Amino acid sequence: MMDMDHRAPAGTTAALHLRLGSFRYSEAHAETLGEIELEFSPGSLTVIAGDSGSGKSTLGGVLAGMLPRPGADQCQGTVTLAGQRIDYSPEHWPRIDVAGWARHVGLLPQDAGLYLSGIRQTVAEELVFARENEGMPREEMAGLIDELSTRLSLEHLLERDPAKLSGGQERLVALAALSAAKPSIIVLDEPLAGLDSKATQAVTSMITKLRAEGTALVVLSRTAEAWDAEADSLWNLAEGTLQRATAGAATTALPSKPKRPSVPAASAKPLLAFAGVQLGYKGASAPVLSSLELEVRAGECVGLAGANGTGKTTLLKAAAGLIKPTAGKVRVAVDVGMLLQNPSDQLFERTVAREVAFGLPKKSIQRVRVPLVLAQLGLESYAQTHPYELPASARRLVALATVLVREPQLLLLDEPTEALDSAGLQCLCKAIDSVLERGGAVLFSSHDERFMSSTAHRVHRMRSSD
């Protein structure tokens, strides 16, 4: 696992012990983490809550042995894992065998798709990819696929292409694949993001079973609300420092409930209309949506609700012109802008300012709006920062800025609250209000019922083959 065999102190029962004096990214001006000590025992559940930018994902990277990066990041501290003590100092970066470390600590990142191999053709193959590489016999792999798919109700997805899963389905498959590797410690970064209520229950039940089998679970989340009753220890992480929390207190404050805009008149102009629409993907055995009837009028905010895989993203992509219907008609009367569920799918420039200005004529009014939109979303201080160096909340707002700068009359949002902290949620609500106030419309998907009820004029409930 490393180049030096330092034995842990005798008598320790912890699966992992971390004593971190400080962590600073290469070329950063301040420490991301400092004075952290954590211990994870077999079967324990540790929940660490904090806003975007608090250092949760960085902490997850340290626990998983992915950070610090040798020769780059500055780290002072000690990790004791599997009977070995690994010492970090500004003068010494131990050589870490990341694959060996992963046999003990598994990390499901916030972008769950990054855990999947991307080379397997079916979900079934993806679930046992790691075990196949270890030489597990085919009969055992078949049994493991059955076990994992039953735990998370994935049976109907086993023959699906992993690249064509919804965001929530992708997270469930990644979690199942991670648990198949059977590490002694599993670190989950925002494991419930983008999941419907049924999937959320399946994940929490699986965590309970993994704990009963002796796996230590570490949950990194914007809020500890969903974990209060089950956690062995609760922590708040703020500005890189941990503090003990009590049940009910380790949550991130939500913004005050926005004032619901007045309901638009029935005579308002339809900006988007689906009439008898059928939507599907090439090679699929059945359409994702069929006989879809939906209309969105000027001044109206409409929410899309439904279980993972019911076609919310497909509907939004059809409204944006990214998918053509196989039957029926989609009518769009105005300019459209869409925020994708995963902001990484629409960020590729080397600075925030260049990202938001990409594709805009140099002397256009839209180009002049770039600094105004950055200020509207609280991003002005990040203008010269690389988007992938930002916290998840800010990165999602950058993706939103690339859409808002073009002033679309129809704003499409796919799970827009995912990864947003309280400040980001306030910015999102203001952006929606601004579109409605100028006579536009908003259509969004979400599993966040509180956001849905406070923001949408009405909700379109979806089911398979709607």
PAMAR-737443 format. One record per residue (C-alpha): x, y, z; residue number from 1. Coordinates in nm, 2 decimals. Example, Ala and Ser with C-alpha at 12.3 -4.5 7.8 and 13.67 -1.06 7.14 Angstrom:
residues 2
{pt {1.23,-0.45,0.78},1};
{pt {1.37,-0.11,0.71},2};
***
This chain:
residues 466
{pt {0.00,0.00,0.00},1};
{pt {0.30,0.23,0.05},2};
{pt {0.68,0.23,0.03},3};
{pt {0.74,0.22,0.41},4};
{pt {0.61,-0.05,0.65},5};
{pt {0.52,0.16,0.96},6};
{pt {0.31,-0.05,1.20},7};
{pt {0.01,0.09,1.38},8};
{pt {0.02,0.11,1.76},9};
{pt {-0.07,-0.22,1.93},10};
{pt {-0.43,-0.25,2.06},11};
{pt {-0.60,-0.03,1.80},12};
{pt {-0.94,-0.15,1.68},13};
{pt {-1.02,0.13,1.43},14};
{pt {-1.05,0.04,1.07},15};
{pt {-0.89,0.38,0.99},16};
{pt {-0.75,0.66,1.21},17};
{pt {-0.68,1.00,1.06},18};
{pt {-0.48,1.28,1.24},19};
{pt {-0.45,1.57,1.00},20};
{pt {-0.27,1.88,1.10},21};
{pt {-0.32,2.06,0.77},22};
{pt {-0.39,2.02,0.40},23};
{pt {-0.33,2.27,0.13},24};
{pt {-0.37,2.23,-0.25},25};
{pt {-0.09,2.32,-0.48},26};
{pt {-0.07,2.70,-0.54},27};
{pt {-0.36,2.76,-0.30},28};
{pt {-0.33,3.06,-0.07},29};
{pt {-0.49,2.90,0.23},30};
{pt {-0.54,2.56,0.39},31};
{pt {-0.84,2.36,0.29},32};
{pt {-0.84,2.14,0.60},33};
{pt {-0.68,2.18,0.94},34};
{pt {-0.67,2.01,1.28},35};
{pt {-0.89,1.71,1.20},36};
{pt {-0.89,1.38,1.39},37};
{pt {-1.12,1.10,1.30},38};
{pt {-1.15,0.73,1.38},39};
{pt {-1.38,0.48,1.20},40};
{pt {-1.46,0.15,1.37},41};
{pt {-1.60,-0.15,1.19},42};
{pt {-1.98,-0.12,1.14},43};
{pt {-1.99,0.25,1.23},44};
{pt {-2.17,0.53,1.05},45};
{pt {-2.00,0.87,1.06},46};
{pt {-2.17,1.17,0.90},47};
{pt {-1.99,1.49,0.81},48};
{pt {-2.21,1.78,0.71},49};
{pt {-2.10,2.11,0.56},50};
{pt {-2.17,2.36,0.29},51};
{pt {-2.02,2.34,-0.06},52};
{pt {-1.66,2.45,-0.03},53};
{pt {-1.62,2.34,0.33},54};
{pt {-1.37,2.07,0.24},55};
{pt {-1.59,1.76,0.24},56};
{pt {-1.48,1.62,-0.09},57};
{pt {-1.11,1.70,-0.01},58};
{pt {-1.15,1.51,0.31},59};
{pt {-1.30,1.22,0.12},60};
{pt {-1.00,1.23,-0.12},61};
{pt {-0.76,1.21,0.18},62};
{pt {-0.94,0.92,0.33},63};
{pt {-0.94,0.74,-0.01},64};
{pt {-0.56,0.79,-0.05},65};
{pt {-0.61,1.01,-0.36},66};
{pt {-0.49,1.32,-0.18},67};
{pt {-0.23,1.47,-0.13},68};
{pt {-0.09,1.45,-0.48},69};
{pt {0.28,1.37,-0.45},70};
{pt {0.51,1.67,-0.52},71};
{pt {0.21,1.91,-0.53},72};
{pt {-0.02,1.94,-0.24},73};
{pt {0.11,2.02,0.11},74};
{pt {-0.01,1.78,0.39},75};
{pt {0.09,1.73,0.75},76};
{pt {-0.05,1.44,0.93},77};
{pt {-0.09,1.06,0.98},78};
{pt {-0.32,0.80,0.85},79};
{pt {-0.33,0.45,1.01},80};
{pt {-0.50,0.19,0.79},81};
{pt {-0.48,-0.19,0.78},82};
{pt {-0.21,-0.20,1.04},83};
{pt {0.01,0.05,0.87},84};
{pt {0.09,0.41,0.96},85};
{pt {0.14,0.66,0.68},86};
{pt {0.31,0.98,0.77},87};
{pt {0.28,1.30,0.56},88};
{pt {0.49,1.61,0.59},89};
{pt {0.58,1.90,0.37},90};
{pt {0.92,1.73,0.31},91};
{pt {0.79,1.38,0.25},92};
{pt {0.52,1.23,0.03},93};
{pt {0.49,0.85,0.07},94};
{pt {0.44,0.66,-0.25},95};
{pt {0.08,0.53,-0.22},96};
{pt {-0.05,0.23,-0.41},97};
{pt {-0.39,0.37,-0.48},98};
{pt {-0.52,0.03,-0.60},99};
{pt {-0.40,-0.13,-0.28},100};
{pt {-0.56,0.14,-0.07},101};
{pt {-0.89,0.10,-0.26},102};
{pt {-0.91,-0.26,-0.13},103};
{pt {-0.95,-0.11,0.21},104};
{pt {-1.12,0.23,0.14},105};
{pt {-1.38,0.28,-0.14},106};
{pt {-1.49,0.63,-0.24},107};
{pt {-1.81,0.71,-0.43},108};
{pt {-1.75,1.06,-0.55},109};
{pt {-2.02,1.33,-0.58},110};
{pt {-2.02,1.28,-0.96},111};
{pt {-2.11,0.91,-0.92},112};
{pt {-2.05,0.84,-1.29},113};
{pt {-1.67,0.89,-1.24},114};
{pt {-1.67,0.56,-1.04},115};
{pt {-1.80,0.36,-1.34},116};
{pt {-1.56,0.21,-1.59},117};
{pt {-1.72,0.36,-1.90},118};
{pt {-1.62,0.05,-2.10},119};
{pt {-1.88,-0.20,-2.00},120};
{pt {-2.19,-0.25,-2.23},121};
{pt {-2.44,-0.35,-1.96},122};
{pt {-2.52,-0.26,-1.60},123};
{pt {-2.47,-0.63,-1.50},124};
{pt {-2.11,-0.62,-1.63},125};
{pt {-2.04,-0.29,-1.46},126};
{pt {-2.15,-0.42,-1.12},127};
{pt {-1.88,-0.69,-1.11},128};
{pt {-1.61,-0.51,-1.32},129};
{pt {-1.37,-0.49,-1.02},130};
{pt {-1.43,-0.85,-0.91},131};
{pt {-1.38,-0.97,-1.26},132};
{pt {-1.04,-0.81,-1.27},133};
{pt {-0.96,-0.99,-0.95},134};
{pt {-1.04,-1.32,-1.12},135};
{pt {-1.37,-1.40,-0.95},136};
{pt {-1.53,-1.71,-1.12},137};
{pt {-1.83,-1.65,-1.34},138};
{pt {-2.07,-1.85,-1.12},139};
{pt {-1.98,-1.63,-0.82},140};
{pt {-2.01,-1.31,-1.03},141};
{pt {-2.36,-1.42,-1.14},142};
{pt {-2.46,-1.47,-0.78},143};
{pt {-2.32,-1.13,-0.68},144};
{pt {-2.51,-0.96,-0.96},145};
{pt {-2.83,-1.11,-0.83},146};
{pt {-2.76,-1.00,-0.47},147};
{pt {-2.66,-0.65,-0.56},148};
{pt {-2.95,-0.59,-0.80},149};
{pt {-3.20,-0.72,-0.55},150};
{pt {-3.06,-0.49,-0.27},151};
{pt {-3.11,-0.18,-0.48},152};
{pt {-3.40,-0.29,-0.70},153};
{pt {-3.18,-0.28,-1.01},154};
{pt {-3.31,-0.59,-1.18},155};
{pt {-3.48,-0.40,-1.46},156};
{pt {-3.16,-0.22,-1.54},157};
{pt {-2.92,-0.51,-1.57},158};
{pt {-2.92,-0.52,-1.95},159};
{pt {-2.92,-0.14,-1.99},160};
{pt {-2.63,0.05,-2.13},161};
{pt {-2.47,0.23,-1.82},162};
{pt {-2.42,0.54,-2.04},163};
{pt {-2.80,0.58,-2.09},164};
{pt {-2.90,0.57,-1.72},165};
{pt {-3.06,0.86,-1.55},166};
{pt {-2.86,1.05,-1.29},167};
{pt {-3.03,0.87,-1.00},168};
{pt {-3.00,0.53,-1.16},169};
{pt {-2.63,0.59,-1.23},170};
{pt {-2.57,0.67,-0.86},171};
{pt {-2.74,0.35,-0.75},172};
{pt {-2.54,0.14,-1.00},173};
{pt {-2.21,0.30,-0.89},174};
{pt {-2.29,0.24,-0.52},175};
{pt {-2.37,-0.13,-0.60},176};
{pt {-2.05,-0.16,-0.79},177};
{pt {-1.85,-0.01,-0.51},178};
{pt {-2.00,-0.23,-0.25},179};
{pt {-1.92,-0.54,-0.47},180};
{pt {-1.55,-0.47,-0.41},181};
{pt {-1.61,-0.52,-0.03},182};
{pt {-1.38,-0.25,0.11},183};
{pt {-1.37,-0.23,0.49},184};
{pt {-1.45,0.14,0.47},185};
{pt {-1.69,0.31,0.22},186};
{pt {-1.69,0.69,0.19},187};
{pt {-2.00,0.83,0.02},188};
{pt {-2.00,1.19,-0.11},189};
{pt {-2.36,1.31,-0.13},190};
{pt {-2.50,0.96,-0.17},191};
{pt {-2.87,1.07,-0.18},192};
{pt {-2.83,1.34,-0.44},193};
{pt {-3.08,1.31,-0.73},194};
{pt {-3.26,1.00,-0.58},195};
{pt {-3.63,0.96,-0.55},196};
{pt {-3.79,0.84,-0.22},197};
{pt {-3.78,0.47,-0.31},198};
{pt {-3.42,0.48,-0.42},199};
{pt {-3.33,0.68,-0.10},200};
{pt {-3.49,0.41,0.11},201};
{pt {-3.30,0.14,-0.08},202};
{pt {-2.97,0.32,-0.02},203};
{pt {-3.03,0.37,0.35},204};
{pt {-3.13,0.00,0.38},205};
{pt {-2.82,-0.11,0.20},206};
{pt {-2.60,0.11,0.43},207};
{pt {-2.77,-0.06,0.73},208};
{pt {-2.69,-0.40,0.59},209};
{pt {-2.33,-0.31,0.51},210};
{pt {-2.28,-0.19,0.87},211};
{pt {-2.42,-0.51,1.00},212};
{pt {-2.16,-0.69,0.79},213};
{pt {-1.88,-0.48,0.96},214};
{pt {-1.83,-0.22,0.69},215};
{pt {-1.75,0.13,0.83},216};
{pt {-1.95,0.40,0.64},217};
{pt {-1.86,0.77,0.61},218};
{pt {-2.12,1.00,0.46},219};
{pt {-2.03,1.34,0.33},220};
{pt {-2.34,1.56,0.29},221};
{pt {-2.46,1.91,0.27},222};
{pt {-2.70,1.82,0.55},223};
{pt {-2.71,1.55,0.81},224};
{pt {-3.09,1.56,0.83},225};
{pt {-3.15,1.22,0.67},226};
{pt {-2.89,1.05,0.89},227};
{pt {-2.95,1.19,1.24},228};
{pt {-3.13,0.88,1.38},229};
{pt {-2.87,0.63,1.26},230};
{pt {-2.53,0.80,1.28},231};
{pt {-2.28,0.69,1.55},232};
{pt {-2.11,1.03,1.52},233};
{pt {-2.22,1.36,1.36},234};
{pt {-1.98,1.64,1.26},235};
{pt {-2.00,1.98,1.11},236};
{pt {-1.72,2.08,0.87},237};
{pt {-1.68,2.46,0.82},238};
{pt {-1.38,2.63,0.67},239};
{pt {-1.18,2.31,0.69},240};
{pt {-1.24,2.25,1.06},241};
{pt {-1.45,1.98,1.23},242};
{pt {-1.68,2.03,1.52},243};
{pt {-1.90,1.78,1.70},244};
{pt {-2.27,1.81,1.63},245};
{pt {-2.58,1.68,1.79},246};
{pt {-2.88,1.52,1.62},247};
{pt {-3.10,1.79,1.46},248};
{pt {-2.82,2.05,1.47},249};
{pt {-2.58,1.92,1.20},250};
{pt {-2.77,2.06,0.91},251};
{pt {-2.70,2.33,0.66},252};
{pt {-2.95,2.62,0.69},253};
{pt {-3.18,2.64,0.39},254};
{pt {-3.28,2.98,0.24},255};
{pt {-3.60,3.13,0.35},256};
{pt {-3.90,3.01,0.15},257};
{pt {-3.92,3.23,-0.17},258};
{pt {-4.24,3.41,-0.24},259};
{pt {-4.44,3.21,-0.50},260};
{pt {-4.49,3.42,-0.81},261};
{pt {-4.86,3.49,-0.90},262};
{pt {-5.01,3.22,-1.12},263};
{pt {-5.01,3.33,-1.49},264};
{pt {-5.35,3.38,-1.66},265};
{pt {-5.49,3.09,-1.86},266};
{pt {-5.48,3.32,-2.16},267};
{pt {-5.10,3.36,-2.14},268};
{pt {-4.91,3.25,-2.45},269};
{pt {-4.79,2.89,-2.46},270};
{pt {-4.41,2.89,-2.49},271};
{pt {-4.37,2.51,-2.50},272};
{pt {-4.62,2.24,-2.59},273};
{pt {-4.60,1.86,-2.62},274};
{pt {-4.89,1.70,-2.81},275};
{pt {-4.91,1.32,-2.82},276};
{pt {-4.54,1.30,-2.80},277};
{pt {-4.34,0.97,-2.78},278};
{pt {-3.97,0.98,-2.69},279};
{pt {-3.72,0.70,-2.68},280};
{pt {-3.36,0.60,-2.76},281};
{pt {-3.23,0.40,-3.05},282};
{pt {-3.21,0.03,-2.96},283};
{pt {-3.44,0.05,-2.66},284};
{pt {-3.71,-0.21,-2.64},285};
{pt {-3.98,0.05,-2.54},286};
{pt {-4.02,0.43,-2.55},287};
{pt {-3.93,0.63,-2.24},288};
{pt {-4.24,0.85,-2.28},289};
{pt {-4.55,0.80,-2.48},290};
{pt {-4.87,1.00,-2.54},291};
{pt {-4.72,1.30,-2.35},292};
{pt {-4.94,1.61,-2.32},293};
{pt {-4.79,1.91,-2.15},294};
{pt {-4.80,2.29,-2.20},295};
{pt {-4.59,2.56,-2.04},296};
{pt {-4.72,2.92,-2.06},297};
{pt {-4.55,3.26,-2.04},298};
{pt {-4.49,3.36,-1.67},299};
{pt {-4.53,3.00,-1.55},300};
{pt {-4.29,2.78,-1.35},301};
{pt {-4.36,2.41,-1.39},302};
{pt {-4.20,2.13,-1.20},303};
{pt {-4.14,1.77,-1.32},304};
{pt {-4.16,1.51,-1.05},305};
{pt {-4.13,1.13,-1.07},306};
{pt {-3.92,0.83,-0.98},307};
{pt {-3.57,0.79,-1.13},308};
{pt {-3.59,0.67,-1.49},309};
{pt {-3.94,0.80,-1.56},310};
{pt {-3.81,1.03,-1.84},311};
{pt {-3.77,1.38,-1.68},312};
{pt {-3.43,1.44,-1.83},313};
{pt {-3.55,1.30,-2.17},314};
{pt {-3.85,1.54,-2.16},315};
{pt {-3.62,1.84,-2.09},316};
{pt {-3.38,1.74,-2.37},317};
{pt {-3.67,1.71,-2.61},318};
{pt {-3.78,2.06,-2.51},319};
{pt {-3.43,2.18,-2.58},320};
{pt {-3.42,2.02,-2.92},321};
{pt {-3.16,1.77,-2.83},322};
{pt {-3.39,1.47,-2.88},323};
{pt {-3.64,1.43,-3.16},324};
{pt {-3.98,1.27,-3.09},325};
{pt {-4.06,0.95,-3.26},326};
{pt {-4.43,1.05,-3.26},327};
{pt {-4.63,1.36,-3.19},328};
{pt {-4.52,1.72,-3.20},329};
{pt {-4.31,1.94,-2.98},330};
{pt {-4.37,2.32,-3.03},331};
{pt {-4.12,2.57,-2.89},332};
{pt {-4.21,2.94,-2.95},333};
{pt {-3.90,3.11,-2.79},334};
{pt {-3.53,3.08,-2.73},335};
{pt {-3.44,2.80,-2.50},336};
{pt {-3.16,2.75,-2.25},337};
{pt {-3.09,2.43,-2.05},338};
{pt {-2.89,2.35,-1.74},339};
{pt {-2.79,1.99,-1.75},340};
{pt {-2.80,1.77,-1.44},341};
{pt {-2.42,1.72,-1.44},342};
{pt {-2.25,2.06,-1.49},343};
{pt {-1.94,1.88,-1.61},344};
{pt {-2.12,1.81,-1.93},345};
{pt {-2.13,2.18,-2.02},346};
{pt {-1.80,2.32,-1.87},347};
{pt {-1.48,2.30,-2.07},348};
{pt {-1.31,2.64,-2.07},349};
{pt {-1.01,2.72,-1.85},350};
{pt {-1.16,3.02,-1.66},351};
{pt {-1.51,3.10,-1.54},352};
{pt {-1.52,3.42,-1.74},353};
{pt {-1.42,3.25,-2.06},354};
{pt {-1.67,2.97,-1.99},355};
{pt {-1.96,3.21,-1.95},356};
{pt {-1.85,3.42,-2.26},357};
{pt {-1.79,3.12,-2.48},358};
{pt {-1.96,3.15,-2.82},359};
{pt {-2.08,3.51,-2.77},360};
{pt {-1.99,3.77,-3.03},361};
{pt {-1.72,4.00,-2.90},362};
{pt {-1.92,4.32,-2.94},363};
{pt {-2.26,4.18,-2.85},364};
{pt {-2.49,4.29,-2.57},365};
{pt {-2.47,3.94,-2.43},366};
{pt {-2.09,3.97,-2.40},367};
{pt {-2.15,4.29,-2.20},368};
{pt {-2.38,4.09,-1.97},369};
{pt {-2.11,3.84,-1.86},370};
{pt {-1.99,4.04,-1.55},371};
{pt {-2.35,4.12,-1.46},372};
{pt {-2.45,3.75,-1.46},373};
{pt {-2.14,3.66,-1.26},374};
{pt {-2.23,3.92,-1.00},375};
{pt {-2.60,3.80,-1.00},376};
{pt {-2.48,3.45,-0.91},377};
{pt {-2.21,3.56,-0.67},378};
{pt {-1.93,3.44,-0.90},379};
{pt {-1.74,3.76,-0.97},380};
{pt {-1.45,3.66,-0.74},381};
{pt {-1.41,3.34,-0.94},382};
{pt {-1.39,3.50,-1.29},383};
{pt {-1.03,3.40,-1.35},384};
{pt {-1.06,3.06,-1.17},385};
{pt {-1.07,2.73,-1.35},386};
{pt {-1.43,2.59,-1.32},387};
{pt {-1.30,2.25,-1.19},388};
{pt {-1.12,2.42,-0.90},389};
{pt {-1.45,2.55,-0.76},390};
{pt {-1.67,2.39,-0.50},391};
{pt {-1.96,2.19,-0.64},392};
{pt {-2.22,2.46,-0.56},393};
{pt {-2.02,2.73,-0.74},394};
{pt {-1.95,2.50,-1.03},395};
{pt {-2.32,2.44,-1.08},396};
{pt {-2.38,2.81,-1.07},397};
{pt {-2.11,2.86,-1.34},398};
{pt {-2.30,2.62,-1.56},399};
{pt {-2.62,2.81,-1.49},400};
{pt {-2.44,3.14,-1.58},401};
{pt {-2.36,3.00,-1.92},402};
{pt {-2.73,2.97,-1.98},403};
{pt {-2.86,3.29,-1.82},404};
{pt {-2.61,3.51,-2.01},405};
{pt {-2.81,3.44,-2.33},406};
{pt {-3.14,3.55,-2.17},407};
{pt {-3.35,3.25,-2.28},408};
{pt {-3.73,3.30,-2.26},409};
{pt {-3.77,2.93,-2.17},410};
{pt {-3.53,2.81,-1.90},411};
{pt {-3.49,2.43,-1.86},412};
{pt {-3.34,2.30,-1.53},413};
{pt {-3.25,1.94,-1.47},414};
{pt {-3.22,1.88,-1.09},415};
{pt {-3.10,2.24,-1.04},416};
{pt {-3.07,2.22,-0.65},417};
{pt {-2.83,1.92,-0.66},418};
{pt {-2.51,2.02,-0.48},419};
{pt {-2.62,2.37,-0.41},420};
{pt {-2.56,2.52,-0.07},421};
{pt {-2.80,2.78,0.09},422};
{pt {-2.64,3.07,-0.09},423};
{pt {-2.65,2.89,-0.42},424};
{pt {-3.02,2.81,-0.36},425};
{pt {-3.10,3.18,-0.31},426};
{pt {-2.92,3.26,-0.64},427};
{pt {-3.11,2.99,-0.82},428};
{pt {-3.45,3.12,-0.69},429};
{pt {-3.36,3.48,-0.79},430};
{pt {-3.26,3.36,-1.14},431};
{pt {-3.60,3.18,-1.18},432};
{pt {-3.78,3.49,-1.07},433};
{pt {-3.59,3.71,-1.32},434};
{pt {-3.70,3.48,-1.61},435};
{pt {-4.06,3.48,-1.50},436};
{pt {-4.07,3.86,-1.45},437};
{pt {-3.96,3.93,-1.80},438};
{pt {-4.24,3.71,-1.94},439};
{pt {-4.05,3.39,-1.98},440};
{pt {-4.12,3.04,-1.84},441};
{pt {-3.93,2.78,-1.64},442};
{pt {-3.96,2.40,-1.66},443};
{pt {-3.75,2.20,-1.41},444};
{pt {-3.71,1.85,-1.27},445};
{pt {-3.64,1.78,-0.90},446};
{pt {-3.66,1.53,-0.62},447};
{pt {-3.65,1.82,-0.37},448};
{pt {-4.01,1.84,-0.26},449};
{pt {-3.96,2.15,-0.05},450};
{pt {-3.81,2.34,-0.34},451};
{pt {-4.08,2.20,-0.57},452};
{pt {-4.36,2.32,-0.35},453};
{pt {-4.22,2.67,-0.30},454};
{pt {-4.11,2.73,-0.65},455};
{pt {-4.35,2.57,-0.90},456};
{pt {-4.69,2.70,-0.99},457};
{pt {-4.79,2.34,-1.07},458};
{pt {-4.62,2.00,-1.08},459};
{pt {-4.64,1.75,-1.37},460};
{pt {-4.61,1.40,-1.21},461};
{pt {-4.44,1.15,-1.44},462};
{pt {-4.44,0.78,-1.46},463};
{pt {-4.28,0.53,-1.69},464};
{pt {-4.42,0.57,-2.05},465};
{pt {-4.60,0.88,-1.94},466};
***
